[in-house]
């Protein structure tokens, strides 16, 4: 599994996912906030399976 999520993309995914999960924990948005686990996980692992079919990468290619 090669990383395909770059630095800024990872940071945004982690923050967005954590905000959604936190809002769900505090009852602000209901159970839909648990979907924030998806961007949180892809940000932490640095890999997004949705990028594969499109050949997208937001990280630098190692030479």
mmCIF file as Biopython writes it, N, C-alpha, C and O atoms, coordinates in Angstrom:
data_model
#
loop_
_atom_site.group_PDB
_atom_site.id
_atom_site.type_symbol
_atom_site.label_atom_id
_atom_site.label_alt_id
_atom_site.label_comp_id
_atom_site.label_asym_id
_atom_site.label_entity_id
_atom_site.label_seq_id
_atom_site.pdbx_PDB_ins_code
_atom_site.Cartn_x
_atom_site.Cartn_y
_atom_site.Cartn_z
_atom_site.occupancy
_atom_site.B_iso_or_equiv
_atom_site.auth_seq_id
_atom_site.auth_asym_id
_atom_site.pdbx_PDB_model_num
ATOM 1   N N  . UNK A ? 1  ? 0.845   -1.168 0.000   1.0 0.0 1  A 1 
ATOM 2   C CA . UNK A ? 1  ? 0.000   0.000  0.000   1.0 0.0 1  A 1 
ATOM 3   C C  . UNK A ? 1  ? 0.896   1.238  0.000   1.0 0.0 1  A 1 
ATOM 4   O O  . UNK A ? 1  ? 1.518   1.563  1.011   1.0 0.0 1  A 1 
ATOM 5   N N  . UNK A ? 2  ? 0.954   1.915  -1.126  1.0 0.0 2  A 1 
ATOM 6   C CA . UNK A ? 2  ? 1.756   3.131  -1.245  1.0 0.0 2  A 1 
ATOM 7   C C  . UNK A ? 2  ? 0.931   4.339  -0.836  1.0 0.0 2  A 1 
ATOM 8   O O  . UNK A ? 2  ? -0.268  4.408  -1.108  1.0 0.0 2  A 1 
ATOM 9   N N  . UNK A ? 3  ? 1.577   5.280  -0.187  1.0 0.0 3  A 1 
ATOM 10  C CA . UNK A ? 3  ? 0.885   6.502  0.230   1.0 0.0 3  A 1 
ATOM 11  C C  . UNK A ? 3  ? 0.473   7.304  -0.995  1.0 0.0 3  A 1 
ATOM 12  O O  . UNK A ? 3  ? 1.251   7.449  -1.939  1.0 0.0 3  A 1 
ATOM 13  N N  . UNK A ? 4  ? -0.744  7.823  -0.981  1.0 0.0 4  A 1 
ATOM 14  C CA . UNK A ? 4  ? -1.193  8.668  -2.078  1.0 0.0 4  A 1 
ATOM 15  C C  . UNK A ? 4  ? -1.864  9.950  -1.565  1.0 0.0 4  A 1 
ATOM 16  O O  . UNK A ? 4  ? -2.496  10.672 -2.336  1.0 0.0 4  A 1 
ATOM 17  N N  . UNK A ? 5  ? -1.725  10.223 -0.280  1.0 0.0 5  A 1 
ATOM 18  C CA . UNK A ? 5  ? -2.295  11.426 0.324   1.0 0.0 5  A 1 
ATOM 19  C C  . UNK A ? 5  ? -1.146  12.258 0.876   1.0 0.0 5  A 1 
ATOM 20  O O  . UNK A ? 5  ? -0.382  11.788 1.719   1.0 0.0 5  A 1 
ATOM 21  N N  . UNK A ? 6  ? -1.023  13.497 0.399   1.0 0.0 6  A 1 
ATOM 22  C CA . UNK A ? 6  ? 0.078   14.375 0.776   1.0 0.0 6  A 1 
ATOM 23  C C  . UNK A ? 6  ? -0.168  15.128 2.077   1.0 0.0 6  A 1 
ATOM 24  O O  . UNK A ? 6  ? -1.184  14.938 2.744   1.0 0.0 6  A 1 
ATOM 25  N N  . UNK A ? 7  ? 0.786   15.986 2.419   1.0 0.0 7  A 1 
ATOM 26  C CA . UNK A ? 7  ? 0.810   16.673 3.708   1.0 0.0 7  A 1 
ATOM 27  C C  . UNK A ? 7  ? -0.390  17.545 4.012   1.0 0.0 7  A 1 
ATOM 28  O O  . UNK A ? 7  ? -1.025  17.366 5.052   1.0 0.0 7  A 1 
ATOM 29  N N  . UNK A ? 8  ? -0.723  18.486 3.136   1.0 0.0 8  A 1 
ATOM 30  C CA . UNK A ? 8  ? -1.850  19.386 3.395   1.0 0.0 8  A 1 
ATOM 31  C C  . UNK A ? 8  ? -3.152  18.597 3.359   1.0 0.0 8  A 1 
ATOM 32  O O  . UNK A ? 8  ? -4.030  18.802 4.196   1.0 0.0 8  A 1 
ATOM 33  N N  . UNK A ? 9  ? -3.274  17.703 2.397   1.0 0.0 9  A 1 
ATOM 34  C CA . UNK A ? 9  ? -4.458  16.854 2.282   1.0 0.0 9  A 1 
ATOM 35  C C  . UNK A ? 9  ? -4.648  16.016 3.550   1.0 0.0 9  A 1 
ATOM 36  O O  . UNK A ? 9  ? -5.763  15.894 4.058   1.0 0.0 9  A 1 
ATOM 37  N N  . UNK A ? 10 ? -3.558  15.446 4.054   1.0 0.0 10 A 1 
ATOM 38  C CA . UNK A ? 10 ? -3.628  14.641 5.281   1.0 0.0 10 A 1 
ATOM 39  C C  . UNK A ? 10 ? -4.088  15.476 6.461   1.0 0.0 10 A 1 
ATOM 40  O O  . UNK A ? 10 ? -4.959  15.058 7.223   1.0 0.0 10 A 1 
ATOM 41  N N  . UNK A ? 11 ? -3.502  16.655 6.613   1.0 0.0 11 A 1 
ATOM 42  C CA . UNK A ? 11 ? -3.852  17.524 7.741   1.0 0.0 11 A 1 
ATOM 43  C C  . UNK A ? 11 ? -5.323  17.919 7.697   1.0 0.0 11 A 1 
ATOM 44  O O  . UNK A ? 11 ? -6.007  17.892 8.720   1.0 0.0 11 A 1 
ATOM 45  N N  . UNK A ? 12 ? -5.810  18.286 6.518   1.0 0.0 12 A 1 
ATOM 46  C CA . UNK A ? 12 ? -7.213  18.667 6.381   1.0 0.0 12 A 1 
ATOM 47  C C  . UNK A ? 12 ? -8.145  17.494 6.681   1.0 0.0 12 A 1 
ATOM 48  O O  . UNK A ? 12 ? -9.178  17.671 7.325   1.0 0.0 12 A 1 
ATOM 49  N N  . UNK A ? 13 ? -7.785  16.306 6.220   1.0 0.0 13 A 1 
ATOM 50  C CA . UNK A ? 13 ? -8.602  15.121 6.478   1.0 0.0 13 A 1 
ATOM 51  C C  . UNK A ? 13 ? -8.662  14.810 7.974   1.0 0.0 13 A 1 
ATOM 52  O O  . UNK A ? 13 ? -9.725  14.493 8.505   1.0 0.0 13 A 1 
ATOM 53  N N  . UNK A ? 14 ? -7.514  14.904 8.648   1.0 0.0 14 A 1 
ATOM 54  C CA . UNK A ? 14 ? -7.461  14.603 10.081  1.0 0.0 14 A 1 
ATOM 55  C C  . UNK A ? 14 ? -8.295  15.608 10.871  1.0 0.0 14 A 1 
ATOM 56  O O  . UNK A ? 14 ? -9.066  15.223 11.750  1.0 0.0 14 A 1 
ATOM 57  N N  . UNK A ? 15 ? -8.143  16.890 10.561  1.0 0.0 15 A 1 
ATOM 58  C CA . UNK A ? 15 ? -8.896  17.927 11.279  1.0 0.0 15 A 1 
ATOM 59  C C  . UNK A ? 15 ? -10.390 17.783 11.008  1.0 0.0 15 A 1 
ATOM 60  O O  . UNK A ? 15 ? -11.191 17.805 11.942  1.0 0.0 15 A 1 
ATOM 61  N N  . UNK A ? 16 ? -10.772 17.635 9.739   1.0 0.0 16 A 1 
ATOM 62  C CA . UNK A ? 16 ? -12.185 17.512 9.369   1.0 0.0 16 A 1 
ATOM 63  C C  . UNK A ? 16 ? -12.813 16.279 10.013  1.0 0.0 16 A 1 
ATOM 64  O O  . UNK A ? 16 ? -13.918 16.353 10.550  1.0 0.0 16 A 1 
ATOM 65  N N  . UNK A ? 17 ? -12.116 15.156 9.962   1.0 0.0 17 A 1 
ATOM 66  C CA . UNK A ? 17 ? -12.628 13.933 10.560  1.0 0.0 17 A 1 
ATOM 67  C C  . UNK A ? 17 ? -12.773 14.047 12.065  1.0 0.0 17 A 1 
ATOM 68  O O  . UNK A ? 17 ? -13.774 13.607 12.630  1.0 0.0 17 A 1 
ATOM 69  N N  . UNK A ? 18 ? -11.781 14.634 12.720  1.0 0.0 18 A 1 
ATOM 70  C CA . UNK A ? 18 ? -11.840 14.794 14.174  1.0 0.0 18 A 1 
ATOM 71  C C  . UNK A ? 18 ? -12.971 15.734 14.588  1.0 0.0 18 A 1 
ATOM 72  O O  . UNK A ? 18 ? -13.631 15.504 15.601  1.0 0.0 18 A 1 
ATOM 73  N N  . UNK A ? 19 ? -13.198 16.792 13.806  1.0 0.0 19 A 1 
ATOM 74  C CA . UNK A ? 19 ? -14.290 17.724 14.108  1.0 0.0 19 A 1 
ATOM 75  C C  . UNK A ? 19 ? -15.635 17.024 13.970  1.0 0.0 19 A 1 
ATOM 76  O O  . UNK A ? 19 ? -16.512 17.200 14.816  1.0 0.0 19 A 1 
ATOM 77  N N  . UNK A ? 20 ? -15.807 16.234 12.920  1.0 0.0 20 A 1 
ATOM 78  C CA . UNK A ? 20 ? -17.069 15.509 12.737  1.0 0.0 20 A 1 
ATOM 79  C C  . UNK A ? 20 ? -17.319 14.514 13.869  1.0 0.0 20 A 1 
ATOM 80  O O  . UNK A ? 20 ? -18.423 14.450 14.411  1.0 0.0 20 A 1 
ATOM 81  N N  . UNK A ? 21 ? -16.301 13.744 14.222  1.0 0.0 21 A 1 
ATOM 82  C CA . UNK A ? 21 ? -16.463 12.763 15.297  1.0 0.0 21 A 1 
ATOM 83  C C  . UNK A ? 21 ? -16.717 13.476 16.629  1.0 0.0 21 A 1 
ATOM 84  O O  . UNK A ? 21 ? -17.560 13.041 17.413  1.0 0.0 21 A 1 
ATOM 85  N N  . UNK A ? 22 ? -16.003 14.547 16.881  1.0 0.0 22 A 1 
ATOM 86  C CA . UNK A ? 22 ? -16.203 15.310 18.116  1.0 0.0 22 A 1 
ATOM 87  C C  . UNK A ? 22 ? -17.596 15.903 18.198  1.0 0.0 22 A 1 
ATOM 88  O O  . UNK A ? 22 ? -18.228 15.874 19.254  1.0 0.0 22 A 1 
ATOM 89  N N  . UNK A ? 23 ? -18.078 16.442 17.084  1.0 0.0 23 A 1 
ATOM 90  C CA . UNK A ? 23 ? -19.429 17.001 17.065  1.0 0.0 23 A 1 
ATOM 91  C C  . UNK A ? 23 ? -20.466 15.914 17.315  1.0 0.0 23 A 1 
ATOM 92  O O  . UNK A ? 23 ? -21.487 16.160 17.958  1.0 0.0 23 A 1 
ATOM 93  N N  . UNK A ? 24 ? -20.209 14.732 16.815  1.0 0.0 24 A 1 
ATOM 94  C CA . UNK A ? 24 ? -21.129 13.618 17.042  1.0 0.0 24 A 1 
ATOM 95  C C  . UNK A ? 24 ? -21.092 13.186 18.512  1.0 0.0 24 A 1 
ATOM 96  O O  . UNK A ? 24 ? -22.130 12.883 19.101  1.0 0.0 24 A 1 
ATOM 97  N N  . UNK A ? 25 ? -19.904 13.159 19.091  1.0 0.0 25 A 1 
ATOM 98  C CA . UNK A ? 25 ? -19.784 12.778 20.504  1.0 0.0 25 A 1 
ATOM 99  C C  . UNK A ? 25 ? -20.531 13.738 21.420  1.0 0.0 25 A 1 
ATOM 100 O O  . UNK A ? 25 ? -21.115 13.323 22.421  1.0 0.0 25 A 1 
ATOM 101 N N  . UNK A ? 26 ? -20.510 15.028 21.074  1.0 0.0 26 A 1 
ATOM 102 C CA . UNK A ? 26 ? -21.166 16.027 21.911  1.0 0.0 26 A 1 
ATOM 103 C C  . UNK A ? 26 ? -22.622 16.242 21.523  1.0 0.0 26 A 1 
ATOM 104 O O  . UNK A ? 26 ? -23.283 17.115 22.085  1.0 0.0 26 A 1 
ATOM 105 N N  . UNK A ? 27 ? -23.131 15.469 20.581  1.0 0.0 27 A 1 
ATOM 106 C CA . UNK A ? 27 ? -24.538 15.525 20.216  1.0 0.0 27 A 1 
ATOM 107 C C  . UNK A ? 27 ? -24.930 16.685 19.324  1.0 0.0 27 A 1 
ATOM 108 O O  . UNK A ? 27 ? -26.116 16.987 19.194  1.0 0.0 27 A 1 
ATOM 109 N N  . UNK A ? 28 ? -23.964 17.341 18.709  1.0 0.0 28 A 1 
ATOM 110 C CA . UNK A ? 28 ? -24.272 18.500 17.879  1.0 0.0 28 A 1 
ATOM 111 C C  . UNK A ? 28 ? -24.838 18.116 16.515  1.0 0.0 28 A 1 
ATOM 112 O O  . UNK A ? 28 ? -25.657 18.853 15.968  1.0 0.0 28 A 1 
ATOM 113 N N  . UNK A ? 29 ? -24.424 16.982 15.954  1.0 0.0 29 A 1 
ATOM 114 C CA . UNK A ? 29 ? -24.885 16.638 14.607  1.0 0.0 29 A 1 
ATOM 115 C C  . UNK A ? 29 ? -25.484 15.246 14.500  1.0 0.0 29 A 1 
ATOM 116 O O  . UNK A ? 29 ? -25.926 14.852 13.421  1.0 0.0 29 A 1 
ATOM 117 N N  . UNK A ? 30 ? -25.508 14.517 15.554  1.0 0.0 30 A 1 
ATOM 118 C CA . UNK A ? 30 ? -26.124 13.198 15.505  1.0 0.0 30 A 1 
ATOM 119 C C  . UNK A ? 30 ? -25.159 12.117 15.020  1.0 0.0 30 A 1 
ATOM 120 O O  . UNK A ? 30 ? -23.954 12.349 14.927  1.0 0.0 30 A 1 
ATOM 121 N N  . UNK A ? 31 ? -25.694 10.942 14.714  1.0 0.0 31 A 1 
ATOM 122 C CA . UNK A ? 31 ? -24.847 9.804  14.364  1.0 0.0 31 A 1 
ATOM 123 C C  . UNK A ? 31 ? -24.114 9.933  13.025  1.0 0.0 31 A 1 
ATOM 124 O O  . UNK A ? 31 ? -23.163 9.193  12.774  1.0 0.0 31 A 1 
ATOM 125 N N  . UNK A ? 32 ? -24.539 10.858 12.167  1.0 0.0 32 A 1 
ATOM 126 C CA . UNK A ? 32 ? -23.853 11.019 10.881  1.0 0.0 32 A 1 
ATOM 127 C C  . UNK A ? 32 ? -22.410 11.490 11.066  1.0 0.0 32 A 1 
ATOM 128 O O  . UNK A ? 32 ? -21.584 11.319 10.169  1.0 0.0 32 A 1 
ATOM 129 N N  . UNK A ? 33 ? -22.110 12.064 12.187  1.0 0.0 33 A 1 
ATOM 130 C CA . UNK A ? 33 ? -20.761 12.540 12.451  1.0 0.0 33 A 1 
ATOM 131 C C  . UNK A ? 33 ? -19.733 11.425 12.517  1.0 0.0 33 A 1 
ATOM 132 O O  . UNK A ? 33 ? -18.538 11.666 12.343  1.0 0.0 33 A 1 
ATOM 133 N N  . UNK A ? 34 ? -20.190 10.202 12.769  1.0 0.0 34 A 1 
ATOM 134 C CA . UNK A ? 34 ? -19.265 9.068  12.823  1.0 0.0 34 A 1 
ATOM 135 C C  . UNK A ? 34 ? -18.680 8.762  11.452  1.0 0.0 34 A 1 
ATOM 136 O O  . UNK A ? 34 ? -17.693 8.033  11.354  1.0 0.0 34 A 1 
ATOM 137 N N  . UNK A ? 35 ? -19.272 9.307  10.391  1.0 0.0 35 A 1 
ATOM 138 C CA . UNK A ? 35 ? -18.659 9.168  9.061   1.0 0.0 35 A 1 
ATOM 139 C C  . UNK A ? 35 ? -17.317 9.895  9.002   1.0 0.0 35 A 1 
ATOM 140 O O  . UNK A ? 35 ? -16.533 9.676  8.079   1.0 0.0 35 A 1 
ATOM 141 N N  . UNK A ? 36 ? -17.054 10.752 9.974   1.0 0.0 36 A 1 
ATOM 142 C CA . UNK A ? 36 ? -15.772 11.429 10.074  1.0 0.0 36 A 1 
ATOM 143 C C  . UNK A ? 36 ? -14.623 10.467 10.316  1.0 0.0 36 A 1 
ATOM 144 O O  . UNK A ? 36 ? -13.461 10.838 10.147  1.0 0.0 36 A 1 
ATOM 145 N N  . UNK A ? 37 ? -14.929 9.233  10.710  1.0 0.0 37 A 1 
ATOM 146 C CA . UNK A ? 37 ? -13.873 8.233  10.877  1.0 0.0 37 A 1 
ATOM 147 C C  . UNK A ? 37 ? -13.188 7.906  9.553   1.0 0.0 37 A 1 
ATOM 148 O O  . UNK A ? 37 ? -12.020 7.520  9.535   1.0 0.0 37 A 1 
ATOM 149 N N  . UNK A ? 38 ? -13.909 8.060  8.452   1.0 0.0 38 A 1 
ATOM 150 C CA . UNK A ? 38 ? -13.329 7.746  7.137   1.0 0.0 38 A 1 
ATOM 151 C C  . UNK A ? 38 ? -12.218 8.732  6.776   1.0 0.0 38 A 1 
ATOM 152 O O  . UNK A ? 38 ? -11.097 8.298  6.510   1.0 0.0 38 A 1 
ATOM 153 N N  . UNK A ? 39 ? -12.485 10.055 6.755   1.0 0.0 39 A 1 
ATOM 154 C CA . UNK A ? 39 ? -11.368 10.960 6.462   1.0 0.0 39 A 1 
ATOM 155 C C  . UNK A ? 39 ? -10.280 10.928 7.526   1.0 0.0 39 A 1 
ATOM 156 O O  . UNK A ? 39 ? -9.104  11.129 7.221   1.0 0.0 39 A 1 
ATOM 157 N N  . UNK A ? 40 ? -10.670 10.676 8.776   1.0 0.0 40 A 1 
ATOM 158 C CA . UNK A ? 40 ? -9.679  10.584 9.845   1.0 0.0 40 A 1 
ATOM 159 C C  . UNK A ? 40 ? -8.721  9.420  9.591   1.0 0.0 40 A 1 
ATOM 160 O O  . UNK A ? 40 ? -7.507  9.574  9.717   1.0 0.0 40 A 1 
ATOM 161 N N  . UNK A ? 41 ? -9.265  8.266  9.236   1.0 0.0 41 A 1 
ATOM 162 C CA . UNK A ? 41 ? -8.429  7.087  8.976   1.0 0.0 41 A 1 
ATOM 163 C C  . UNK A ? 41 ? -7.567  7.267  7.732   1.0 0.0 41 A 1 
ATOM 164 O O  . UNK A ? 41 ? -6.389  6.913  7.740   1.0 0.0 41 A 1 
ATOM 165 N N  . UNK A ? 42 ? -8.144  7.815  6.664   1.0 0.0 42 A 1 
ATOM 166 C CA . UNK A ? 42 ? -7.348  7.997  5.446   1.0 0.0 42 A 1 
ATOM 167 C C  . UNK A ? 42 ? -6.245  9.023  5.672   1.0 0.0 42 A 1 
ATOM 168 O O  . UNK A ? 42 ? -5.165  8.911  5.092   1.0 0.0 42 A 1 
ATOM 169 N N  . UNK A ? 43 ? -6.506  10.012 6.502   1.0 0.0 43 A 1 
ATOM 170 C CA . UNK A ? 43 ? -5.472  10.988 6.822   1.0 0.0 43 A 1 
ATOM 171 C C  . UNK A ? 43 ? -4.368  10.396 7.680   1.0 0.0 43 A 1 
ATOM 172 O O  . UNK A ? 43 ? -3.192  10.690 7.467   1.0 0.0 43 A 1 
ATOM 173 N N  . UNK A ? 44 ? -4.735  9.567  8.646   1.0 0.0 44 A 1 
ATOM 174 C CA . UNK A ? 44 ? -3.728  8.963  9.522   1.0 0.0 44 A 1 
ATOM 175 C C  . UNK A ? 44 ? -2.871  7.933  8.785   1.0 0.0 44 A 1 
ATOM 176 O O  . UNK A ? 44 ? -1.668  7.835  9.024   1.0 0.0 44 A 1 
ATOM 177 N N  . UNK A ? 45 ? -3.496  7.168  7.890   1.0 0.0 45 A 1 
ATOM 178 C CA . UNK A ? 45 ? -2.751  6.145  7.150   1.0 0.0 45 A 1 
ATOM 179 C C  . UNK A ? 45 ? -2.057  6.692  5.908   1.0 0.0 45 A 1 
ATOM 180 O O  . UNK A ? 45 ? -1.133  6.065  5.390   1.0 0.0 45 A 1 
ATOM 181 N N  . UNK A ? 46 ? -2.491  7.848  5.427   1.0 0.0 46 A 1 
ATOM 182 C CA . UNK A ? 46 ? -1.878  8.434  4.238   1.0 0.0 46 A 1 
ATOM 183 C C  . UNK A ? 46 ? -2.255  7.726  2.953   1.0 0.0 46 A 1 
ATOM 184 O O  . UNK A ? 46 ? -1.551  7.835  1.950   1.0 0.0 46 A 1 
ATOM 185 N N  . UNK A ? 47 ? -3.358  7.002  2.979   1.0 0.0 47 A 1 
ATOM 186 C CA . UNK A ? 47 ? -3.793  6.238  1.805   1.0 0.0 47 A 1 
ATOM 187 C C  . UNK A ? 47 ? -5.298  6.384  1.640   1.0 0.0 47 A 1 
ATOM 188 O O  . UNK A ? 47 ? -6.059  6.182  2.586   1.0 0.0 47 A 1 
ATOM 189 N N  . UNK A ? 48 ? -5.720  6.738  0.431   1.0 0.0 48 A 1 
ATOM 190 C CA . UNK A ? 48 ? -7.139  6.875  0.134   1.0 0.0 48 A 1 
ATOM 191 C C  . UNK A ? 48 ? -7.503  5.943  -1.020  1.0 0.0 48 A 1 
ATOM 192 O O  . UNK A ? 48 ? -7.063  6.164  -2.148  1.0 0.0 48 A 1 
ATOM 193 N N  . UNK A ? 49 ? -8.296  4.907  -0.757  1.0 0.0 49 A 1 
ATOM 194 C CA . UNK A ? 49 ? -8.659  3.977  -1.828  1.0 0.0 49 A 1 
ATOM 195 C C  . UNK A ? 49 ? -9.488  4.620  -2.937  1.0 0.0 49 A 1 
ATOM 196 O O  . UNK A ? 49 ? -9.492  4.115  -4.059  1.0 0.0 49 A 1 
ATOM 197 N N  . UNK A ? 50 ? -10.184 5.713  -2.658  1.0 0.0 50 A 1 
ATOM 198 C CA . UNK A ? 50 ? -10.979 6.388  -3.684  1.0 0.0 50 A 1 
ATOM 199 C C  . UNK A ? 50 ? -10.092 7.069  -4.731  1.0 0.0 50 A 1 
ATOM 200 O O  . UNK A ? 50 ? -10.554 7.348  -5.838  1.0 0.0 50 A 1 
ATOM 201 N N  . UNK A ? 51 ? -8.836  7.336  -4.401  1.0 0.0 51 A 1 
ATOM 202 C CA . UNK A ? 51 ? -7.912  7.949  -5.354  1.0 0.0 51 A 1 
ATOM 203 C C  . UNK A ? 51 ? -7.417  6.952  -6.401  1.0 0.0 51 A 1 
ATOM 204 O O  . UNK A ? 51 ? -7.028  7.356  -7.497  1.0 0.0 51 A 1 
ATOM 205 N N  . UNK A ? 52 ? -7.426  5.670  -6.085  1.0 0.0 52 A 1 
ATOM 206 C CA . UNK A ? 52 ? -6.855  4.655  -6.969  1.0 0.0 52 A 1 
ATOM 207 C C  . UNK A ? 52 ? -7.475  4.602  -8.366  1.0 0.0 52 A 1 
ATOM 208 O O  . UNK A ? 52 ? -6.727  4.626  -9.344  1.0 0.0 52 A 1 
ATOM 209 N N  . UNK A ? 53 ? -8.796  4.532  -8.513  1.0 0.0 53 A 1 
ATOM 210 C CA . UNK A ? 53 ? -9.362  4.418  -9.868  1.0 0.0 53 A 1 
ATOM 211 C C  . UNK A ? 53 ? -9.065  5.624  -10.750 1.0 0.0 53 A 1 
ATOM 212 O O  . UNK A ? 53 ? -9.053  5.509  -11.976 1.0 0.0 53 A 1 
ATOM 213 N N  . UNK A ? 54 ? -8.828  6.767  -10.141 1.0 0.0 54 A 1 
ATOM 214 C CA . UNK A ? 54 ? -8.572  7.986  -10.892 1.0 0.0 54 A 1 
ATOM 215 C C  . UNK A ? 54 ? -7.086  8.292  -11.055 1.0 0.0 54 A 1 
ATOM 216 O O  . UNK A ? 54 ? -6.720  9.230  -11.763 1.0 0.0 54 A 1 
ATOM 217 N N  . UNK A ? 55 ? -6.237  7.512  -10.412 1.0 0.0 55 A 1 
ATOM 218 C CA . UNK A ? 55 ? -4.797  7.723  -10.488 1.0 0.0 55 A 1 
ATOM 219 C C  . UNK A ? 55 ? -4.336  8.993  -9.802  1.0 0.0 55 A 1 
ATOM 220 O O  . UNK A ? 55 ? -3.311  9.561  -10.180 1.0 0.0 55 A 1 
ATOM 221 N N  . UNK A ? 56 ? -5.066  9.442  -8.812  1.0 0.0 56 A 1 
ATOM 222 C CA . UNK A ? 56 ? -4.716  10.680 -8.116  1.0 0.0 56 A 1 
ATOM 223 C C  . UNK A ? 56 ? -3.697  10.424 -7.017  1.0 0.0 56 A 1 
ATOM 224 O O  . UNK A ? 56 ? -3.697  9.364  -6.390  1.0 0.0 56 A 1 
ATOM 225 N N  . UNK A ? 57 ? -2.832  11.401 -6.790  1.0 0.0 57 A 1 
ATOM 226 C CA . UNK A ? 57 ? -1.908  11.418 -5.660  1.0 0.0 57 A 1 
ATOM 227 C C  . UNK A ? 57 ? -1.682  12.868 -5.291  1.0 0.0 57 A 1 
ATOM 228 O O  . UNK A ? 57 ? -1.474  13.717 -6.158  1.0 0.0 57 A 1 
ATOM 229 N N  . UNK A ? 58 ? -1.723  13.143 -4.009  1.0 0.0 58 A 1 
ATOM 230 C CA . UNK A ? 58 ? -1.434  14.491 -3.554  1.0 0.0 58 A 1 
ATOM 231 C C  . UNK A ? 58 ? -0.106  14.557 -2.822  1.0 0.0 58 A 1 
ATOM 232 O O  . UNK A ? 58 ? 0.260   15.597 -2.274  1.0 0.0 58 A 1 
ATOM 233 N N  . UNK A ? 59 ? 0.611   13.449 -2.817  1.0 0.0 59 A 1 
ATOM 234 C CA . UNK A ? 59 ? 1.932   13.441 -2.173  1.0 0.0 59 A 1 
ATOM 235 C C  . UNK A ? 59 ? 3.011   13.400 -3.247  1.0 0.0 59 A 1 
ATOM 236 O O  . UNK A ? 59 ? 2.766   13.056 -4.403  1.0 0.0 59 A 1 
ATOM 237 N N  . UNK A ? 60 ? 4.180   13.753 -2.829  1.0 0.0 60 A 1 
ATOM 238 C CA . UNK A ? 60 ? 5.313   13.747 -3.757  1.0 0.0 60 A 1 
ATOM 239 C C  . UNK A ? 60 ? 5.712   12.324 -4.098  1.0 0.0 60 A 1 
ATOM 240 O O  . UNK A ? 60 ? 5.612   11.421 -3.267  1.0 0.0 60 A 1 
ATOM 241 N N  . UNK A ? 61 ? 6.161   12.136 -5.315  1.0 0.0 61 A 1 
ATOM 242 C CA . UNK A ? 61 ? 6.613   10.834 -5.766  1.0 0.0 61 A 1 
ATOM 243 C C  . UNK A ? 61 ? 8.084   10.688 -5.406  1.0 0.0 61 A 1 
ATOM 244 O O  . UNK A ? 61 ? 8.899   11.549 -5.739  1.0 0.0 61 A 1 
ATOM 245 N N  . UNK A ? 62 ? 8.425   9.585  -4.718  1.0 0.0 62 A 1 
ATOM 246 C CA . UNK A ? 62 ? 9.821   9.347  -4.355  1.0 0.0 62 A 1 
ATOM 247 C C  . UNK A ? 62 ? 10.585  8.883  -5.577  1.0 0.0 62 A 1 
ATOM 248 O O  . UNK A ? 62 ? 10.130  8.018  -6.325  1.0 0.0 62 A 1 
ATOM 249 N N  . UNK A ? 63 ? 11.767  9.480  -5.769  1.0 0.0 63 A 1 
ATOM 250 C CA . UNK A ? 63 ? 12.588  9.118  -6.932  1.0 0.0 63 A 1 
ATOM 251 C C  . UNK A ? 63 ? 13.765  8.293  -6.511  1.0 0.0 63 A 1 
ATOM 252 O O  . UNK A ? 63 ? 14.571  7.893  -7.352  1.0 0.0 63 A 1 
#
